Amino acid sequence: MMQASAYTLAETVEAVVQEHAGQIGALMPVLHGVQQRLGHIPGEAIPMIARALNLSRAEVHGVMHFYHDFRSEPAGDHLIQVCRAEACQAMGGRALETHVKARLGVNFDETTADGRFPLDPVYCMGNCACTPSVRIDDAIYARVTSERFDQLLDELRERDE
């Protein structure tokens, strides 16, 4: 991730837009690029992106908020996602959701008080044969029980210390 302080928001947006200049359907790659560099997409970036891509602010805002991967606020250190698709729900996903929320002390779309762990729902990780599934950062874990989640979380906390 680029150091946000090294560039202004306008310079960052412009650089990302230039990387995708002339590309049909550039909005998604631009949103991903801005988020990759800044860690989120600040609200102030929406009109800049809209103007640069000749779109309305409503179009940019709508796409950004339709796709769950985009964030308008900085994320925590380690993104935790719990699958809420039907296969995971049928195999104990609801109990796992309840446990994860209690263990972290947050609901979906919130971040722990220490800013380390945002919790997001996901509506299919493509791991339906091995449910329920959890993603922590870029790793997907299968057949996750409450005990396994606790173990993963404890290991992550120990690694960070």
N, C-alpha and C positions, 0 to 999 in steps of 0.2 A: 504494500500500500504506500502511495506517495505521501510525503509529509504535507499535510494540509496547510501548514504555516508557510511553506516555501512558495506557495502560489495563492493568488486571490481566488475567490470562488469563480469570478468571471473568467480568469485565465484558465482555470481547470476545466470549466465547461467548454470554453472555446477550443482548448487542446483536444478534448474528447470528441467534440463535434467534427473537428478537422480530420481526425483519424477515420471518421465514417462519412466524409464528404462524398456526396454523389451516390451513396449506397441506398438502394430502395429499402424502405422499412427500417430506417436507421434509429428510430426511437428506442427500441429495446436495447440495442447495443450501446447507445449513448447513455441510457439510464444505468446499465450495468457498469459502463466505464466510469461514470461519475461516482457511483457507489463504491467501486473498487478503489478509487483514489482517495475518497473522503471518508469511507466507512458508512456513509448514508447519503441521502439526497435531500439537502436542505430545501425548505420551502422556497427560499429565495432563488433557487436554481430553476424552478419550474418555468417562470416566465422567460428566463434566458434560453432554456432548451426549446421552448415553444417558438420563440422568435427565430432562433437559429435554424430550426427545422420547418419553419413556416406552418406551424400547427397552432391550434388554440391552446390556451393554458388548461382549459377543461379537458382536452384530449390527453395532454401530458399527465395531468393529475389523475384522470380516469385510468389510464394504463398503469401508472405507478401504484395506485391503490388497489387495482384489480389483482395484480400479481403479488403474492405474499412475500416474494424474495426481496422486494424493495422496501427500504426503511427510510422514514423521514426523520428519525432520531438516531443518534449513534447507538450501535449495538454494544452489548457487553463483550467480554473477552472470549467466551465460548458459547456459541449458539447451540441450544438444545431444542430439538424438534421431536414431537411425538406424533406418530401416524394416527389419524382418526378415520381412516377409510374403513369400509365395511368389514373386510377380512380381519383387520387388526381388532376392530370392535368385537367381532365374533369370538376372538381368541383371547379375551382378557384385556383388551386395550383400554376399556373404560376404568377398570380398577387400576391399571398402570397410570393412566392420566391423573386420577385422584391422588395416587401416591406421589407422583412427580411434583404436582402442584403443592402438596403438603410439605414435601421434603425441601423444596426450594422456597416456599412461602410466597408464591406468586401464582397468578392465573395466566392463561394464555395471553400472549401479546404484552407481557410485562417482563421486566428485568429485575433480578434480585437486588435487594437494597445496597449490596456492595458493588453493584454495577458489573458483576462478572458473568452472570448467566441469564441471557434472555431466553424465554420459553415461548415457542411458537407451535401452533398446530400445523400439520401437513396432511393433505388429503390424498396421499398415496406416495409411497417411496419406491414402488415397483418391487417390493420384497414380500409379496402376498403369501408365498409358500412358507415363509418363516416368520409368522407374526407372533406377537406384536413387535413392531420395529421402532427404534429410536435412532435419530441421527445426532451425533455430537460433533460439531464442527463439520468436517468432511467425511467422517466415518459413520457407516450405518451398522447398527447392531441388531441382530435377529433374536427372536424368541426371548425378549427381555422381560424379566420378572421384576418385581419390586426390589428384591434382594440384589439382582444383577445391576439394576439402575444405581442402587446405593453404592455398590462396588465401583462402578464406572465413575460416579461422581467423586467418590473418595480418592480414587487413583488420580483423577484430573486435578483435584485440589492439592494433593501431595506433589504432583509434578510441578505445579505452579509455585510452590513454596520455596 
